[in-house]
């Protein structure tokens, strides 16, 4: 029996939090931009911190598990 919860959460968050795909925080002239398909070092850092926080909440605090087999 395999636990796929952390894998599914990580993939979904990675897709949603890719800088510039849906949202970019901070943007190149504003605080936030939607769907601009650009990125910067600052936005990569901010998105990494947000990703780490959310993955920690979902896998450790909430203990999300998806079992197969």
ABEGO torsion letter per residue (X at the ends): XBBAAAAAAAAAAAAAABBGAABBOBBAABABBBGAGBBBAAAAAAAAAAAAAAAAAAAAAAGBBBBBX
